[in-house]
């Protein structure tokens, strides 16, 4: 599934479609390269965390990965895929793909949500629920927010 999704998102901007032009095109290439590069760094770092823990990201996980990038967000691989798609679309000047980006981001959110609900919560139970409260799905949580949640659930005395 990962290979098909990646191939689709990499190939889609190359298809015939309206392209950015003028200054947008000139700026789109270097900005797109940087954005794509950031996405690739996230992909590599997230993959390394799976390797360190000894589980695979393309199969049912055998352990909950909560270190490295996964200590900051629960789904860095989906964030990376979205970032890479936007960057690659900018490099190619693919207007249609840039319009499709919100839909693709929504579909990645939906996949992550379903994965959490039907796989991760079932496999890891309370450990995952505690992790979910502590770490944001796609964006880092505000550390003060975590302190307030801990304070709210801590019994007095």
Secondary structure, DSSP 8 states (H G I E B T S, - for coil): -HHHHHHHHHHHTTSS--B--HHHHHHHHHHHHHHHHHHHHHHHHHHHHHHHHT--TTS--SS---SGGGGTBTTHHHHHHHHHHHHHHHHHTBHHHHHHHHHHHHHHHHHHHHHIIIIIHHHHHHHHHHHHHHSBSSS---HHHHHHHHHHHS---
